[in-house]
Amino acid sequence: MNLGTPARAAGTLRPQVVALIAGVAVTAAAIGFAAALTAGDGDLGLLAVLAAFTVVAELFDVRLYRDSRVSLSAVAIMAAGTVTGLTGVALIGLVAALSDQAAHRKPFYKTVFNAGTLVVSGAAYVGVFEAFPVGSDSKDWPTLIFPALAGAFANFVVNAMLVGLVVALDSGQKLWRLCEHSVRTLLPFYAVFGVLAASMASAYELEGLHAMAAVIVPVLMMRFTMKRAVEPFAETASEVEADLEPVRTG
């Protein structure tokens, strides 16, 4: 869930918004630094496939509100986090933000915030997931479901709160209203995202990239399910559209 377009000029942003964007960016940079210290080269093929998946997800995202989008990038971020921890989260989160920027041109500060939000919320997923006894052992799919669902919920909460807070500070809207709208619209999808991320990670660990590639096909079909479920809702969300600075999901 990221800031979308259109946008006001960076020079007209309120100081609180600038401070929040800077705080998110610094936190994400610290997470990226920690990821770099522990990065290995054993899962480069996995990350390359997930990066390609993310680019496709961003190019074929779905309209959520007036100028807001939702995509399957969160699945790739959580799948990467399940197998590689913070390394995958940092890399795929950055790819998602840059792909979104390429697909939907927007001010640089929004891309910085979007990348930071995706990395921080992805790190929340990793933290919750690895708190369970299964840890980063992603080979047994049934044991991954509950940790992945809990991690997906943490990812959603952090993402929704950060985006909702920056929109509330910038537009004067009530934070509870923004978050309530996100929960009603997107939380059910994040539960599915957690299951899909667990299945992709397990397929990779058990059988390799070719097995994960087979799982990706039905995952991509989720895009059409989201389109049918979300876009009719967007048509009836005129009250929210009139007030919200656009938001998108990554």
N, C-alpha and C positions, 0 to 999 in steps of 0.2 A: 504494500500500500504506500504509494508515493505521491508527492505533489505533482500535479499535472499542469496543463496550460489552459487558458492564458495566464499571464502574470503581470504584476506591476514591476517597474524598474527596481533594480537592487538598491539604488540610492534612496528610494522612498520607503523602504522597509522599516518597520518599527524597531527600536533598539532591542526589545525583548525577543523579537523574531530572529534578529541577527545573532543574539547571544545563544539562542536555542540551536540554530543551525551550526554555529561554531562549536557548541558543546557536543552535538551529535557527531560532527566531523572529527573532532579530536578523539572522542571515544572510539569511533570506528578506526581511526588511524592507529590507536593503541592496540586494538584487537588485531588489526592487520600486522602490526609489528610482532605481536606475540605469535601469530600464525606463522610468520616468516621464520621465527626462531625454531619452530617445531616441524617445519615443512619437510616432507620427504618426496621422493620421486617415484614411488611405487604405484601411484594411482593417477599418473598423468593422462593415460588413455581415458579413464573414467571422467576426469575433469574436462577433457577436450570434448567428449560426447555431451556432457551436461552443459558446457558452454554453448555448443551448437544448438542444443535443445532450447536453451534460454533465449538465444537470438531469434529462433523461430517463434517462440512463445510471445516475445515482445512485438514481433512484426505482425502477428495475427492475434492481437489482444482484442478484448471486447469492450464496447462502450458500457460504462457503469452509470454515470450521471451525465450532466451537460457536456463536459469535456474531459471526463474521467474514464479511466480504462482499468480492466482487470485481466490478468494473464495467469499462465501456469508457471511463471518463474519461481514462485515460492516452493513448488514441488522440487525443482532442481536444486535450489539452495538448501532445502532440508535433506534431500538425498545426499548431496555433497557433504553436509555436516554430519550425517549419520556415519559415513564411511571415513572421511578424512578430518572431521572436527573443524576447528576454526580455519584451517587452510582453505578448505573447499568453500566455506561460507564467505570468506573474504574475496576469493577469486570470482565465484559465481555471482555474488552480490554486485561486484563492480561491473561485471559483464552485463548484468541485467540493467543497471542504471545507464550505462553507455549505449546499450541497444535501444533503450527507451528514448534517450536523447536523440539518437539517429532517426528513430521512427516518428517522434513527435518533438519537433524543435522547441526548445524552451531555454530560459536564462540559465547561465552556468550555475548560479547559486542553488537552483532547484535540483540540478543533477548532483551537486555535492551533497545536498540534504538527502536526496533519494538513495544515493549510494551508501551514505552513512546509516540511514534508517534500515536498509536491507541488511547491512552487515551487523548492526547492533541487534536487530530482531533475530537474525540468524544465529548470532552468538547466544541469545536467550534460548533458542531451540537446543543448541548443543549443550548448554549448561544443564537444562532440565533433563534432556535425554540421557546424558552421562551420569546423572545423579541416581539413575536406576541401576540395579545390579547387573543388567545386561551390558551396561557401559557402551563401548564402541564395538562390541562383538555383534556384527550385523548379519550373521549367517543364518540364524534360526528365525524365519519370518514370523511365526506366531508370537514369539516372545518380544518382538519389536513393536507390536501394535500399540499396546498401552503406553510405553515410553514415547513412541512417536506421536501419539495423539496428545499426550501431555505437553510434549515439546512444541507441537503445532499450535496448541492453545497459547502457550507462552509467547511464541512468535507473533501470533495475531494480536495479543494484548499489547505487547511492546510496540508493535508497528502501528496499531490503531491509536494508541495513546500519543505517540510522537507526532503522527500526522495530524490527529485531532487537535493536539495542543498548539502546533504551529499555525494551523488554520484559525483556531479560536483566538490566539494572540493577534493575528494579522487582521481578522475580519470582525472581531467582537462577538462572534457567535458563542453560545454556551457549549462548553466542552462535553457535558453529559449528552446533549442532543446529537452532537457529531458522532460520539462513540456509540450511542444507542442505535443510530441509523446504520453504522458499520456492522454492529453485531447482528442486526436483523437481516442485513443483506449478505454479509460475507462469512460469518462464523461457520455456518454449515459447510461451506466449501472448504474452509481450512481443516475441518475434521477429515474430509475426503483427501485433502492434500497430504495430511499426515500418513494416512493409509497408503497412498500412492508412493510417497517418498520411501516408506518402509519396504514396499514391494520392489521398488527399483534397486534399493541398496542390497536387499537380500538376494535378488537375482544376480547382481554383479558379484557378490561375495561367493555365491554357490557355484555359478557356472561361467562367470566372466562377462565381457562386454557384449557378446552375441546374445546372451540371455537377457541382459538389461535392454538391449535394442528391441527385443521382442516385446518387452513390457512397455516400452516407450510408446508404441503404437496405440494401445488402448488408453494410455495416459493422454495422448494428444487428442483423442476423441472426446475427452472431458471438456475440451474447448467448446464443442458444439452444444454439449449439455449446459455449460455455463451461459452460452449465448442465448439459448432458449429460455433459461431461468431468469437471467439478469436483465436483458434488454427490455422485456415487457415491463419490468419493475421500474426501469429508468424512465419510461414514458409517463408513469404516474407519479414521479417524484418531483413535480414542478415546484412544490413549496421548498424542498431542500435545494433544488437547483438555483432558486432565486437568491439563496443566502450563502451557499458554500463556495469557497475557493476550491477548484476541482481537486479530486483525489484519485489515485489509481492504485491498483494492486500489482506487485511484482513477483 
